[in-house]
Amino acid sequence: MTETITIPKQEYEQMKTELKVLRHTKLYERLLQFEENILKAKFTRSDLGF
């Protein structure tokens, strides 16, 4: 089931701009790199520092 919500156009445009800015940050790039790396191997709790 799909739900539809309505937001003001100005809010939508601001969200698009913020997402575009976020995608060009080092933090976002590092997160994508982390996701790629974690798919390659299985980790144990000790590998993660627990």
Order of alpha helices (4+ residues) and beta strands (2+ residues): alpha-alpha
